[in-house]
Amino acid sequence: MLVALRLTIGWHFLYEGVWKIANYDEFSTTPFLEQAKGPAADFYYAMIHDVDGRERLAVEKDEKGKPIIPGRIYLDAWKNQLASAIDKYGLRGDQKTQAEKLYERYAKSLAEYLADNQDAILGYFNSLDRFEAARAAGGDNADYHKKRVWDEQQKLRAEVGGWLAELDAMGEEYRLGLHDLLDEEQRKQGPVPVAYDREDAMNFLMTFALTAIGVCLMTGFCTRLACLGGGVFLINVVLTQPPWPTIYPPAPAVTGHSLVVDKNFVEMVAIFMLACLPVGRWGGLDFFVYRWFGRPVLRWLGRPVE
């Protein structure tokens, strides 16, 4: 039954990882992290790249002292992408000229978009400052107050998310535009380079860590290490959505009713229990690892051998 438990948890992790690989272009850790609640929520919000848009929509002052939103992060990223494409594909002559014109066209579109939405974005930042000040000041522990704070946070995130999604889509169109300028030989060298950010790193880590843990548990290879890794992951899952009293928002009723212990907590305890047992040697590759490597090392150290 312990081997069956190992395989069951291993299948859960493996399928989660494989599904994310199959849907890698659509998968993102951001929506999950944005829904974090409870005392550890700010820790998980910090894992999201520029969750409130303060970097990508940074407000500056022009020579007259008026606020402007230049979108420097986007401009710098697109300029670096242009330089990388020129270097990687050896763009020369007309190709290079077209690529530079493409950058100028999108830089102009960016400026126009930010100018058109500047008043709304400035209003959003004013609302965000007031919200953060009010939250820092604290308040009563009443349910209505928790609900108001949560709803206001989600409203602000949705508002800035709309602008950032459009700007990110503009960047993807720019990248595809550079790709369209390439000839067949150049396209064989691979896609136009993409600037990776924290979200990309989180997506990669989450996807392949879950897959690796699942493979190890299913095959019984490095089982204890895989169980520890899976347990740490589940600790984070529990902390992002703790089924504790007074935490808002409560879990949807359709998922059942839990108090402190939920299905994620149960799986976490089970996987840590497996880390304490040699279940990888029972119907797993750890049997051979222990026989061929573990026993000789233990004998060399003068320790008892099972």
C-alpha positions in Angstrom: 0.0 0.0 0.0 2.9 2.4 0.6 4.2 1.7 -2.9 0.6 2.3 -4.2 0.6 5.6 -2.3 4.0 6.5 -3.8 2.7 5.8 -7.3 -0.6 7.6 -6.7 1.1 10.8 -5.6 3.7 10.4 -8.3 1.0 10.2 -11.0 -0.6 13.4 -9.6 2.7 15.3 -9.9 3.6 13.7 -13.2 0.3 14.6 -14.9 0.4 18.2 -13.6 3.9 18.6 -15.1 3.1 16.9 -18.4 -0.1 19.0 -18.8 1.9 22.1 -18.3 4.5 21.0 -20.8 1.7 20.3 -23.4 0.1 23.7 -22.7 3.3 25.6 -22.1 2.4 28.6 -24.2 -0.8 29.2 -22.2 0.4 28.2 -18.8 1.4 30.8 -16.2 2.0 30.8 -12.5 0.8 34.4 -12.2 -3.0 33.7 -11.8 -2.3 31.2 -9.1 0.0 33.5 -7.2 -2.3 36.5 -7.6 -5.0 34.5 -5.7 -2.8 34.0 -2.7 -4.4 34.9 0.6 -3.6 34.9 4.3 -0.5 36.1 6.2 2.0 34.8 3.5 0.2 36.4 0.6 2.6 39.3 0.2 5.5 36.8 0.0 3.9 35.2 -3.0 2.8 38.5 -4.6 6.5 39.4 -4.6 7.2 36.4 -6.8 5.1 38.0 -9.6 7.0 40.2 -11.9 5.7 43.8 -11.5 2.4 42.7 -10.1 1.1 46.3 -9.8 2.6 47.7 -12.9 4.8 50.2 -11.2 7.9 49.2 -13.2 6.4 48.8 -16.7 4.1 51.8 -16.3 6.6 53.9 -14.4 5.6 57.6 -14.2 8.3 60.2 -14.9 8.3 64.0 -15.3 9.0 65.8 -18.5 11.0 69.0 -18.8 8.0 71.1 -17.8 7.4 68.9 -14.7 4.3 67.2 -16.0 3.9 63.5 -15.5 4.5 61.2 -18.4 4.6 57.4 -18.9 7.4 56.7 -21.4 7.3 52.9 -21.1 11.1 52.6 -21.0 11.1 49.0 -20.0 9.2 48.1 -23.2 11.4 50.3 -25.3 14.6 48.9 -23.9 13.4 45.4 -24.3 12.4 46.0 -27.9 15.6 47.7 -28.7 17.6 44.8 -27.2 15.5 42.4 -29.2 16.3 44.4 -32.4 20.0 44.3 -31.6 19.9 40.6 -30.8 18.0 39.9 -34.1 20.5 41.9 -36.1 23.4 40.1 -34.5 21.9 36.6 -34.6 20.7 36.6 -38.2 23.2 39.0 -39.6 20.7 41.5 -40.8 22.2 43.9 -43.3 21.1 46.5 -45.8 17.4 46.6 -46.5 16.5 43.9 -43.9 18.3 46.0 -41.2 16.6 49.1 -42.3 13.1 47.5 -42.3 13.8 46.1 -38.8 14.8 49.5 -37.5 11.7 51.1 -39.1 9.6 48.4 -37.4 11.0 49.3 -34.0 10.3 53.0 -34.7 6.7 52.2 -35.7 6.1 50.2 -32.5 7.8 52.7 -30.3 5.4 55.3 -31.8 2.4 53.1 -31.2 3.6 52.5 -27.6 3.8 56.3 -27.0 0.4 56.9 -28.5 -1.2 54.1 -26.4 0.3 55.3 -23.2 -0.6 58.9 -24.0 -4.2 57.9 -24.7 -4.5 56.0 -21.4 -2.3 58.2 -19.3 -5.1 59.9 -17.3 -6.6 56.5 -16.5 -3.2 55.0 -15.5 -2.4 58.0 -13.2 -5.9 57.6 -11.6 -5.1 53.9 -11.1 -1.8 54.7 -9.3 -3.6 57.3 -7.1 -6.1 54.6 -6.1 -3.3 52.1 -5.6 -1.5 54.5 -3.2 -4.6 55.1 -1.2 -5.4 51.4 -1.1 -1.9 50.5 0.1 -1.9 53.2 2.7 -5.3 52.1 4.1 -4.2 48.5 4.2 -0.9 49.4 6.0 -2.9 51.3 8.5 -4.9 48.2 9.3 -8.5 48.0 10.4 -10.9 45.8 12.2 -11.1 42.1 11.7 -14.7 42.1 10.5 -15.7 40.1 7.5 -17.0 43.1 5.6 -13.6 44.8 6.0 -11.7 41.8 4.7 -14.1 41.5 1.8 -13.7 45.2 0.9 -9.9 44.9 1.0 -9.9 41.8 -1.2 -12.4 43.1 -3.7 -10.5 46.4 -4.0 -7.2 44.6 -4.6 -8.7 42.4 -7.2 -10.3 45.4 -8.9 -7.0 47.2 -9.1 -5.2 44.1 -10.4 -7.8 43.6 -13.1 -7.5 47.3 -14.1 -3.7 47.3 -14.5 -3.8 43.8 -16.0 -5.8 45.0 -18.9 -3.2 47.6 -19.9 -0.2 45.3 -19.3 -1.8 42.5 -21.4 -2.3 44.9 -24.3 1.3 46.1 -24.1 2.6 42.6 -23.8 0.6 41.6 -26.9 2.1 44.6 -28.7 5.5 43.3 -27.8 4.6 39.8 -29.2 3.4 41.4 -32.4 6.7 43.3 -32.7 8.6 40.0 -32.2 6.5 38.3 -34.9 7.1 41.3 -37.2 10.8 40.9 -36.9 10.4 37.2 -37.7 8.4 38.1 -40.9 11.5 40.0 -42.1 13.7 36.9 -42.1 14.3 34.7 -45.1 14.0 30.9 -45.1 17.7 30.4 -44.2 17.6 32.8 -41.4 14.4 31.2 -39.9 16.3 27.9 -39.7 18.4 29.5 -37.0 15.4 29.5 -34.6 12.9 32.1 -33.4 13.6 35.7 -32.7 15.1 35.9 -29.2 12.7 36.7 -26.4 13.6 38.6 -23.2 12.9 36.3 -20.3 11.6 37.7 -17.0 10.8 36.3 -13.6 7.4 34.9 -14.7 9.2 32.9 -17.4 11.6 31.5 -14.9 8.8 30.6 -12.5 6.8 28.9 -15.3 9.9 26.8 -16.3 10.8 25.9 -12.7 7.2 24.9 -11.8 6.6 22.9 -15.0 9.8 20.8 -15.0 10.1 20.4 -11.2 6.7 18.9 -11.0 7.5 16.6 -14.0 10.8 15.5 -12.5 9.2 14.8 -9.1 6.5 12.8 -10.8 8.9 10.7 -12.8 11.1 10.0 -9.7 8.1 8.9 -7.7 6.7 6.7 -10.4 10.0 5.0 -11.1 11.2 4.9 -7.5 14.4 6.8 -8.3 15.8 9.2 -5.7 12.5 8.8 -4.0 13.3 10.5 -0.7 14.7 13.6 -2.4 11.7 13.7 -4.7 9.3 13.4 -1.7 11.1 16.3 0.0 10.8 18.4 -3.1 7.1 17.5 -3.5 6.5 18.3 0.2 8.1 21.7 -0.1 5.9 22.4 -3.1 2.8 21.4 -1.2 3.8 23.6 1.7 3.7 26.5 -0.7 0.3 25.4 -2.1 -1.1 25.2 1.5 0.3 28.6 2.4 -1.1 30.3 -0.7 -4.6 29.0 0.0 -4.7 28.2 3.8 -8.0 26.6 5.0 -7.8 28.6 8.2 -10.6 30.3 10.0 -10.9 34.1 9.5 -9.0 33.9 6.1 -10.8 35.8 3.3 -12.0 34.8 0.8 -13.1 31.4 1.9 -12.8 28.4 -0.4 -15.8 28.0 -2.8 -18.4 25.7 -1.3 -18.2 23.4 -4.3 -14.7 22.3 -3.2 -16.1 21.1 0.1 -15.6 22.4 3.6 -12.2 22.3 5.4 -10.8 23.6 8.6 -7.0 23.7 8.8 -6.7 20.3 7.0 -7.7 20.1 3.3 -6.7 17.7 0.5 -3.4 19.6 -0.1 -2.5 19.3 3.6 -3.3 15.6 3.5 -1.1 15.0 0.5 1.7 17.0 2.0 1.7 14.9 5.2 1.6 11.7 3.1 4.5 12.7 0.9 6.6 13.7 3.9 5.8 10.3 5.5 7.0 8.6 2.3 10.3 10.6 2.6 10.9 8.8 5.9 10.6 5.3 4.4 12.6 3.4 1.8 9.6 3.1 -0.5 11.8 3.6 -3.6 13.5 0.2 -2.9 10.1 -1.5 -2.9 9.3 -1.8 -6.6 11.6 1.0 -7.7 15.0 1.9 -9.1 16.3 2.8 -5.7 16.6 -0.9 -5.0 19.5 -1.0 -7.6 20.9 2.3 -6.5 21.1 1.1 -2.9 22.5 -2.4 -3.8 25.2 -1.1 -6.2 26.1 2.1 -4.5 24.5 2.5 -1.1 25.7 -0.8 0.4 29.4 -0.4 -0.7 29.5 3.2 0.7 27.9 2.0 4.0 30.5 -0.8 4.3 33.3 1.6 3.6 32.0 3.9 6.3 31.8 0.9 8.7 28.0 1.3 9.2 25.5 -1.6 9.4 24.1 -2.7 6.0 20.4 -3.8 5.6 
